[in-house]
Amino acid sequence: MSQLANNPKKISAADVAAAPLTVFNGWCKISHFEFSDYTAGTTDSATLNDLLGNTVWDPTGATDKEEVRSGRVGDIYGLVVPTAGISTGNVLVYFE
């Protein structure tokens, strides 16, 4: 993946409200994810899958509404956010 690409990639709840969004279509190296700008705290969530449908990350919002970060992720086979996969807010995808 070219570092000249938009890094991080920002995916909003509106981007996946009606259809799934394929972020990467093939092997990719992910540094980490961040879930932010959600509104309801612990009832907000996001789901990110690989191309085979396996869950890669599924954060739940924090009561203080601070951003939720994943640990280091590494190589995954594609990245898809399913339809309605983000309840509110945004997911930032940092890649290498």
C-alpha positions in Angstrom: 0.0 0.0 0.0 1.4 3.3 -1.0 2.1 5.8 1.8 0.9 8.5 -0.6 -2.6 7.2 -0.1 -4.9 8.8 2.4 -3.6 7.5 5.8 -5.5 7.1 8.0 -8.6 6.1 6.1 -11.7 7.5 7.7 -14.9 5.6 7.6 -18.1 7.1 9.0 -21.4 5.5 10.0 -23.0 7.2 7.0 -20.5 5.4 4.7 -21.9 2.0 5.7 -25.5 2.8 6.4 -26.9 1.3 3.2 -24.1 -1.1 1.9 -20.9 -2.7 3.1 -17.7 -0.9 2.3 -14.5 -2.7 1.2 -11.6 -0.7 2.4 -8.8 -3.0 1.2 -9.3 -5.8 -1.3 -6.4 -8.1 -0.6 -3.5 -8.4 1.9 -2.8 -5.2 3.8 -0.7 -4.3 6.9 -2.7 -2.5 9.5 -1.0 -0.5 12.2 -4.1 0.1 14.4 -7.7 1.2 14.4 -9.4 4.0 16.3 -13.2 4.4 17.0 -14.1 8.0 17.8 -16.9 10.7 17.6 -19.6 8.3 18.7 -22.5 9.8 20.7 -24.0 7.3 23.2 -21.0 5.8 25.0 -21.2 2.1 25.7 -24.1 1.4 23.4 -22.1 2.5 20.3 -20.0 -0.1 18.5 -18.3 -0.9 15.2 -17.5 -4.1 13.4 -14.6 -4.7 11.0 -14.1 -7.9 9.1 -11.6 -9.5 6.7 -12.6 -10.5 3.2 -13.6 -14.0 4.5 -16.0 -12.5 7.1 -13.9 -13.1 10.1 -14.1 -10.3 12.7 -10.9 -8.3 12.9 -12.0 -5.7 15.4 -15.2 -5.0 17.3 -14.9 -2.1 19.7 -17.6 -0.8 22.0 -17.7 2.9 23.0 -16.4 4.1 26.3 -18.6 5.8 29.0 -16.4 8.9 28.8 -16.8 8.9 25.0 -13.0 9.0 24.5 -11.6 7.4 21.4 -11.1 3.6 21.6 -7.9 2.3 20.1 -6.9 -1.2 19.1 -3.5 -2.7 19.7 -1.2 -3.3 16.8 -3.0 -5.4 14.2 -0.5 -6.5 11.5 -1.3 -8.3 8.2 -4.9 -9.1 7.4 -6.6 -10.4 4.2 -8.7 -7.4 3.2 -10.8 -5.1 5.3 -14.6 -4.8 5.0 -17.0 -2.8 7.2 -20.4 -4.5 6.9 -23.7 -2.7 6.3 -24.5 -0.7 9.5 -21.2 -1.9 10.9 -20.6 1.5 12.7 -23.5 2.6 14.9 -22.4 6.2 15.1 -19.1 8.1 14.8 -16.0 7.2 12.8 -13.4 4.5 12.5 -9.9 5.5 11.5 -7.7 2.9 9.8 -4.0 3.4 10.1 -2.0 1.3 7.7 1.6 0.8 6.6 
